[in-house]
């Protein structure tokens, strides 16, 4: 990347909308902390989790935040690694958003697993045969490299290293998302998972959710700057999200067709595609998360540039639907895979059992779990909103004046 001579500054005049958003995010973060405190001191019996469904709704939020953090780097890497100059004014926003989202995801993860006071032991004692140990290095490395990446953008003296650091961060995020997918793909005890395709599926889901939230943040920041996104940027984001959604749909179809082909996974697939999770899968993931955004984006891409400039609401709706649909997909993967019976003794007939192989488990998330998950999301956004006021992340070229 050439030396960036674009003028950047912290978020300018504080609007009432910005202050109200900060207040809401702060209150939600405090409420999330209170929910985590109650779960820690009273135990998981106040949640909907059981001995079979041990990863509940907070894990869905945590995994979603981690995947979204990796995908939120799209703006920066497309500019510095692939040379797409249209994203250059948004590169700093992209990196800052990715770091804050990952911090929020890891916070939810730590609070949900219990015993956060023993975090230092978990970070210094490793079992390298476990994918969880690998992910500690991947997550902390992502934050470290993200800070270095952002520093090369902020300091003109080292600005010439941006493209090299960006290439390293791009490779790191691919490995990180692969590791997150392998957490589920390596679980041979859960027949609904146990598939190598989980890694590329999670990468595809990551770029969809990351692009969606980046588009939402870019539109919001432009509005705070008393402007709107330029039409060329709107079209570029619409095209990027459109092809990312098609990629996600492809890997999702391959994943489920493969499971239907393998005899040991057919019962799990029937449970997801035609059982209690069918509504979430078909209407949450497929319709809301893929079909609706594709239709909205196709309509937006067909408009002329002036018309697209006035119809950013289409991009807003498509991005919001893709983000929600992605979270539903994570819910189906995380929760659905735990509710199906486990095959504890492959090839054997179990005549009686009262453990996780006895039948389909019921799970209803409690208010405490919703509080922890939403608290993590709000803390991430609160942190990002505060960083916007402290660091020169906003470019005048990133928005066009409202006529």
Secondary structure, DSSP 8 states (H G I E B T S, - for coil): -------EES--S--HHHHHHHHHHHHHHHHHHHHHHHHHHH-GGGSS--SS--S-HHHHHHHHHHHHHHHTTHHHHHHHTS--GGGGGGHHHHHHHHHHHHHHHHHHHHHHHS-GGGHHHHTT---TTSHHHHHHHHHHHHHHHHHHHHHHHH-GGGGGGHHHHHHHHHHHHHHHHHHHHHHHHT-TT-TTS--TTHHHHHHHHHHHHHHHHHHHHHHHHHHHTTEE--HHHHHHHHHHHHHHHHHHHHHHHHHHHHHHHSGGGHHHHHHHHHSTTHHIIIIIIIIIIIIHHHHHHHHHHTS-HHHHHT-HHHHHHHHHHHHHHHHHHHHHHHHHHHHS---SSTTS------STTSS-------HHHHHHHHHHHHHHHHHHHHHHHHS--EEGGGSEE--
